[in-house]
Amino acid sequence: MTDTTRRERMKMPRTPMPERDGRLRALDFDEVNLGYTDQLAILEATRCLQCARPVCVDGCPVGVRIGDFVAAVAEGRFDEAARIVGEDNSLPAICGRVCPQENQCEGACVMGRRSSPIAIGHLERFVADRARSNGDESEPRAAPSGRSVAIVGSGPAGLACAADLAGLGHDVIVYEALHEPGGVLVYGIPEYRLPKAVVAAEVGRLERLGVTFELNAPIGRAESIDDLLDRHDAVFIGIGAGLPRFLGVPGESLVGVQSANEFLTRVNLMGANRSDAETPVFVGRRVAVIGGGNTALDAVRTALRAGAESATVYYRRTEDEMPARVEEIRHAREEGVHFEFLLNPVGFEGKSRVEKMRLVRMRQTEPGEDGRRGVEPIEGSDVHVPVDTVVVAVGNAPNPMLANTPGLTVTRMGTIVTDEESGLTDKPGVFAGGDIVTGGATVILAMGAGRRAAAGIDEFLGSGGTTDGNVDRRMRRAT
């Protein structure tokens, strides 16, 4: 590439993602982003500088060959681009929609230093959607190995692990506690961000690979990990971190105060936003959502679509410190969501149902050792806000359902201790990965853990169920 071409590409503006009007999309659950056309995808891919050392790959938790797939898009070789992405990412249509690329691959993009980074996530979604709509998805599979693996949980870690293991020829059964496969992809992420049809297509692809899904199968209650080991040669635990955290303030048990997990699950999986639903949600006129992450924004935007007249996010820090994606914050504002910063709930009031929320104003303190400014309450600054529904979205913890499995070591936070490289736990034949190991993280990080565990399981099965001394030493360091 000549210096002139390089300079010209650096002057090209980032190609925006077509999206629906905010005033209209707030009235339904149809997808917000519309996706690139062929022409828009080629235009955006042409911006890529094709760096000799593509640092964007370092920012991708699964190591997608970003430069190669983007170059293929720029030349109109869309099928080839999809094949390249699929070599390392088994859920590209999902990751292209919900992963925080701005903190990962796009955050490392050289173009971002002087202009805007390449829209890697938008391009990934484009090639995945195009391959799916054209029926171009390939499902290579090795000869049957005669070995069987149980996957507990059908979220991103479980699906990625199942895809790799099935492709290696192993028999795979995924055990899912809920009535639809997909884990957090279907119960936690709203339809307007991740259509259920996209998740269903990925599940269908795994089924064509030979993966079996056992639904309504909460492992840890009806059956244990040891029961699975009686039927399978290895087990992977990928149940995520779906136990909601609460604030621990007075009045939190009032009717109308609920976790984001409950609210989103009832709407996403049970259609509770419809008046004819068997378990409808009542949002009332005024909804308050506590928190500043993507889950909080999912909840508040869902509340608007479920009929709330006003929906407000309350966050105890400033907007600059919100962990939510910038795009999601913008989308929320366009749809009519309100934001209140430096306010922290300290109690809820009402007779049987919540009627008021008491908050205290916060002020920032000097930065700590990590460089982040803290916050502290301002004495005598209490304010009362009338509310009909409160949704608490302040994080999750690992579900303790499997924590008491004999032989599994867990941390004081409830996460499972594993070998970082293979996902092996200290219980023979049992592996784990994703949020149940790391705590709450991103879809792509969970997928990376699932893929590493699949490689570890394959090695374990090929070795006759033994581990080497290096794994044993890593496990001792981890514990």
ZAMARGU-4260 file (C-alpha; in steps of 0.2 Angstrom, whole numbers, plus 5000, padded with zeros to 4 digits):
<rodrens>
0) 5000/5000/5000 | 5007/5017/4995 | 5008/5031/5007 | 4996/5041/4997 | 4983/5027/4998
5) 4986/5025/5016 | 4983/5044/5019 | 4967/5043/5008 | 4960/5029/5018 | 4963/5037/5034
10) 4953/5052/5029 | 4938/5041/5025 | 4924/5043/5038 | 4917/5027/5046 | 4902/5020/5038
15) 4887/5022/5049 | 4876/5007/5053 | 4858/5010/5046 | 4846/5010/5060 | 4827/5013/5063
20) 4821/5030/5069 | 4821/5031/5088 | 4803/5037/5090 | 4797/5023/5080 | 4807/5008/5087
25) 4803/5013/5105 | 4786/5006/5101 | 4790/4989/5097 | 4804/4975/5099 | 4810/4974/5081
30) 4829/4975/5079 | 4836/4993/5080 | 4851/4991/5069 | 4847/4986/5051 | 4864/4980/5045
35) 4876/4984/5031 | 4871/4982/5012 | 4884/4974/5001 | 4890/4992/4995 | 4891/4999/5013
40) 4901/4984/5019 | 4913/4985/5004 | 4915/5004/5008 | 4919/5001/5026 | 4931/4987/5023
45) 4940/4998/5010 | 4946/5009/5025 | 4956/4995/5032 | 4975/4999/5031 | 4980/4980/5031
50) 4993/4983/5044 | 5008/4972/5044 | 5005/4968/5062 | 4986/4968/5064 | 4985/4973/5083
55) 4966/4972/5081 | 4968/4953/5082 | 4977/4955/5099 | 4961/4963/5105 | 4950/4949/5099
60) 4947/4935/5113 | 4945/4922/5100 | 4959/4928/5088 | 4949/4930/5072 | 4960/4934/5057
65) 4952/4951/5056 | 4963/4959/5042 | 4960/4944/5031 | 4941/4944/5033 | 4940/4962/5030
70) 4951/4961/5015 | 4939/4948/5008 | 4924/4959/5011 | 4933/4974/5002 | 4935/4963/4987
75) 4917/4957/4987 | 4923/4939/4992 | 4909/4938/5005 | 4908/4919/5006 | 4927/4918/5009
80) 4925/4932/5023 | 4912/4921/5032 | 4923/4906/5031 | 4938/4915/5039 | 4928/4922/5053
85) 4920/4905/5056 | 4937/4897/5059 | 4939/4906/5075 | 4921/4912/5080 | 4907/4900/5080
90) 4894/4914/5084 | 4898/4928/5073 | 4881/4935/5070 | 4879/4936/5089 | 4895/4944/5093
95) 4893/4956/5079 | 4878/4962/5087 | 4881/4962/5106 | 4900/4962/5109 | 4909/4978/5115
100) 4921/4979/5100 | 4925/4997/5105 | 4934/4989/5120 | 4942/4974/5111 | 4946/4973/5092
105) 4941/4990/5087 | 4949/4998/5103 | 4965/4991/5097 | 4963/4997/5078 | 4977/5008/5072
110) 4964/5019/5063 | 4956/5024/5079 | 4972/5034/5084 | 4969/5047/5071 | 4951/5044/5065
115) 4938/5031/5069 | 4942/5013/5070 | 4936/5000/5057 | 4918/4994/5061 | 4924/4977/5063
120) 4908/4972/5073 | 4897/4978/5059 | 4907/4969/5046 | 4907/4953/5056 | 4888/4954/5058
125) 4887/4957/5039 | 4896/4942/5033 | 4887/4931/5046 | 4870/4937/5041 | 4874/4935/5023
130) 4880/4918/5024 | 4865/4913/5034 | 4852/4920/5022 | 4861/4912/5007 | 4863/4895/5016
135) 4882/4896/5014 | 4886/4891/5032 | 4897/4875/5032 | 4897/4862/5046 | 4913/4852/5044
140) 4914/4837/5056 | 4927/4824/5060 | 4924/4805/5060 | 4914/4800/5076 | 4926/4798/5091
145) 4915/4787/5101 | 4917/4798/5116 | 4903/4808/5124 | 4903/4825/5132 | 4889/4834/5143
150) 4888/4853/5142 | 4879/4861/5157 | 4872/4878/5151 | 4868/4884/5133 | 4875/4901/5134
155) 4889/4908/5124 | 4902/4897/5133 | 4892/4881/5131 | 4888/4884/5113 | 4905/4888/5108
160) 4912/4873/5117 | 4898/4862/5110 | 4902/4868/5092 | 4921/4864/5093 | 4918/4847/5101
165) 4905/4842/5089 | 4916/4847/5075 | 4930/4836/5082 | 4918/4821/5081 | 4912/4819/5099
170) 4894/4816/5104 | 4888/4831/5113 | 4873/4834/5124 | 4869/4851/5130 | 4858/4852/5146
175) 4848/4868/5148 | 4838/4873/5163 | 4826/4884/5154 | 4813/4879/5140 | 4823/4887/5126
180) 4842/4885/5122 | 4853/4900/5122 | 4856/4905/5140 | 4859/4924/5143 | 4857/4926/5124
185) 4839/4923/5124 | 4834/4927/5142 | 4845/4942/5145 | 4847/4951/5129 | 4831/4960/5122
190) 4824/4955/5104 | 4828/4973/5098 | 4847/4970/5101 | 4848/4951/5097 | 4833/4943/5088
195) 4829/4926/5094 | 4829/4920/5076 | 4848/4923/5075 | 4851/4913/5091 | 4839/4899/5085
200) 4849/4899/5068 | 4865/4896/5078 | 4857/4882/5088 | 4850/4874/5072 | 4868/4874/5065
205) 4874/4865/5080 | 4860/4853/5079 | 4865/4849/5061 | 4882/4845/5068 | 4874/4832/5079
210) 4873/4842/5095 | 4858/4837/5106 | 4849/4849/5117 | 4840/4843/5133 | 4829/4857/5139
215) 4820/4860/5156 | 4835/4851/5163 | 4842/4860/5179 | 4858/4851/5183 | 4861/4852/5201
220) 4843/4848/5206 | 4836/4833/5197 | 4853/4827/5192 | 4871/4830/5198 | 4887/4832/5189
225) 4892/4815/5196 | 4876/4808/5187 | 4882/4816/5171 | 4899/4808/5173 | 4891/4791/5174
230) 4884/4793/5156 | 4898/4804/5148 | 4916/4804/5147 | 4918/4823/5152 | 4908/4837/5157
235) 4909/4856/5154 | 4900/4868/5166 | 4895/4884/5157 | 4881/4890/5168 | 4886/4909/5168
240) 4883/4920/5183 | 4864/4923/5183 | 4861/4925/5202 | 4855/4944/5204 | 4863/4955/5216
245) 4852/4968/5226 | 4856/4984/5235 | 4852/4978/5253 | 4842/4994/5257 | 4825/4995/5266
250) 4809/4992/5256 | 4818/4981/5243 | 4805/4967/5246 | 4790/4978/5241 | 4780/4972/5226
255) 4786/4981/5211 | 4805/4980/5215 | 4813/4967/5205 | 4830/4961/5198 | 4834/4965/5180
260) 4836/4946/5178 | 4818/4943/5182 | 4811/4957/5172 | 4821/4953/5156 | 4818/4934/5158
265) 4799/4936/5159 | 4798/4948/5144 | 4811/4939/5133 | 4806/4921/5136 | 4788/4923/5142
270) 4781/4937/5132 | 4777/4946/5148 | 4775/4963/5140 | 4759/4957/5132 | 4743/4959/5141
275) 4737/4942/5137 | 4753/4934/5144 | 4751/4920/5157 | 4764/4930/5168 | 4763/4948/5163
280) 4774/4962/5170 | 4766/4978/5177 | 4777/4993/5173 | 4765/5007/5177 | 4768/5024/5172
285) 4785/5027/5180 | 4800/5015/5179 | 4816/5017/5188 | 4831/5007/5183 | 4846/5006/5195
290) 4863/5003/5187 | 4874/5009/5173 | 4879/4994/5163 | 4872/4986/5147 | 4859/4976/5157
295) 4852/4992/5165 | 4850/4999/5148 | 4842/4983/5141 | 4829/4984/5156 | 4825/5003/5154
300) 4823/5002/5135 | 4812/4986/5137 | 4801/4995/5150 | 4797/5009/5137 | 4792/4996/5125
305) 4782/4987/5138 | 4771/5003/5140 | 4780/5014/5153 | 4776/5033/5151 | 4793/5038/5158
310) 4809/5027/5161 | 4824/5033/5170 | 4841/5026/5173 | 4849/5031/5190 | 4867/5029/5192
315) 4878/5034/5207 | 4893/5039/5196 | 4894/5051/5181 | 4890/5046/5163 | 4909/5046/5158
320) 4910/5031/5170 | 4895/5021/5164 | 4901/5004/5159 | 4887/5002/5146 | 4892/5004/5127
325) 4891/5021/5120 | 4880/5016/5106 | 4867/5009/5118 | 4867/5025/5128 | 4864/5035/5112
330) 4850/5023/5107 | 4842/5024/5124 | 4842/5043/5123 | 4835/5043/5106 | 4821/5032/5112
335) 4816/5044/5126 | 4825/5036/5141 | 4830/5049/5155 | 4847/5048/5164 | 4850/5054/5182
340) 4868/5054/5188 | 4877/5055/5205 | 4861/5048/5214 | 4861/5032/5224 | 4845/5023/5231
345) 4845/5021/5249 | 4827/5015/5252 | 4810/5011/5244 | 4793/5016/5252 | 4775/5010/5250
350) 4762/5000/5259 | 4763/4984/5249 | 4769/4990/5232 | 4783/5002/5230 | 4777/5020/5228
355) 4792/5031/5231 | 4811/5029/5230 | 4823/5038/5242 | 4839/5043/5235 | 4855/5052/5241
360) 4865/5064/5230 | 4883/5059/5228 | 4899/5068/5225 | 4915/5063/5217 | 4931/5060/5227
365) 4949/5061/5222 | 4955/5047/5211 | 4962/5031/5220 | 4977/5021/5216 | 4968/5013/5201
370) 4965/5031/5194 | 4946/5030/5196 | 4937/5043/5206 | 4926/5037/5220 | 4910/5044/5226
375) 4903/5048/5243 | 4885/5053/5249 | 4881/5071/5252 | 4874/5073/5270 | 4856/5080/5270
380) 4854/5078/5251 | 4840/5065/5251 | 4827/5066/5238 | 4811/5057/5235 | 4805/5051/5218
385) 4788/5043/5214 | 4789/5026/5205 | 4778/5012/5200 | 4792/4999/5196 | 4810/4998/5201
390) 4822/4987/5191 | 4839/4983/5200 | 4853/4980/5188 | 4869/4981/5199 | 4877/4965/5194
395) 4876/4946/5196 | 4884/4932/5205 | 4887/4914/5201 | 4872/4903/5204 | 4876/4892/5219
400) 4867/4877/5212 | 4882/4867/5207 | 4894/4875/5220 | 4892/4860/5232 | 4897/4847/5219
405) 4910/4836/5228 | 4927/4838/5222 | 4924/4856/5214 | 4934/4870/5222 | 4926/4887/5222
410) 4931/4904/5227 | 4923/4914/5241 | 4914/4923/5227 | 4906/4907/5221 | 4916/4905/5205
415) 4924/4888/5200 | 4943/4887/5200 | 4950/4880/5184 | 4966/4879/5175 | 4966/4895/5164
420) 4973/4886/5148 | 4961/4871/5148 | 4947/4875/5159 | 4950/4859/5169 | 4943/4859/5187
425) 4951/4849/5201 | 4937/4836/5198 | 4943/4823/5186 | 4934/4824/5169 | 4925/4841/5173
430) 4929/4857/5165 | 4922/4875/5166 | 4922/4891/5158 | 4914/4908/5155 | 4906/4919/5169
435) 4905/4904/5181 | 4924/4905/5181 | 4927/4924/5178 | 4912/4932/5185 | 4901/4943/5174
440) 4910/4946/5157 | 4906/4948/5139 | 4899/4935/5126 | 4916/4934/5116 | 4926/4931/5132
445) 4914/4917/5137 | 4916/4910/5120 | 4934/4910/5121 | 4934/4901/5137 | 4922/4888/5129
450) 4934/4885/5115 | 4949/4883/5126 | 4939/4871/5136 | 4934/4861/5121 | 4953/4859/5116
455) 4956/4854/5134 | 4942/4841/5134 | 4948/4834/5117 | 4965/4832/5123 | 4959/4824/5139
460) 4948/4812/5129 | 4963/4808/5118 | 4974/4804/5132 | 4962/4792/5140 | 4956/4804/5154
465) 4973/4809/5161 | 4981/4826/5164 | 4999/4831/5163 | 5010/4838/5177 | 5009/4856/5170
470) 4990/4856/5172 | 4992/4850/5189 | 5004/4863/5194 | 4993/4877/5186 | 4979/4871/5196
475) 4988/4872/5212 | 4993/4890/5208 | 4975/4894/5204 | 4969/4888/5220
</rodrens>
